[in-house]
Amino acid sequence: MARAAHVQLDETAKQIIEQLQQDGRRSYAAIGKAVGLSEAAVRQRVQKLLDTGVMQIVGVTDPLMLGFSRQMMIGVKCEGDLEKIADELAGLPEIDYVVITAGSFDILLELVCEDDERLLELLGRIRAVTGVVSTESFVYLKLRKQTYSWGTR
């Protein structure tokens, strides 16, 4: 996933983002009232933030409620072209997070799957990727906090 150039946000854009982080379904009229803009102006600004990739508006589900009993992080040690390996791993639909890191692991993956049988099959597919040397799995026992509201600083 290529990163776009740095985008400079004005205070109003930051306030709009913060409003949506509090409630992604908040109306443009309500946001406009909070930040001092018209509904149309908020709509245009939100569209620009979406078009530039600064933010996304998505529905976030609870994997457990949808039958995905296994959620985990997998540390991957590799040799070779990390970006190529990361791209191949990102192509696996069960994997929802791929990051190249510095430290004990070259790549971290996050995934959800239905059960241990599916997890075993998926681990085999991950380990079969050319350049993957080893994996270490960190099964989530209980999720204590997950937010998407780090703000705009």
Salt bridges, closest charged atoms under 4 A:
ASP10 OD2 - ARG45 NH2 2.95
GLU11 OE2 - LYS14 NZ 3.63
GLU39 OE2 - ARG43 NH2 3.15
GLU94 OE2 - ARG118 NH2 2.12
GLU94 OE1 - ARG125 NH2 3.27
GLU114 OE1 - ARG118 NE 3.67
ASP116 OD1 - ARG70 NE 2.58
GLU121 OE1 - ARG118 NH1 2.48
GLU121 OE2 - ARG125 NH1 3.22
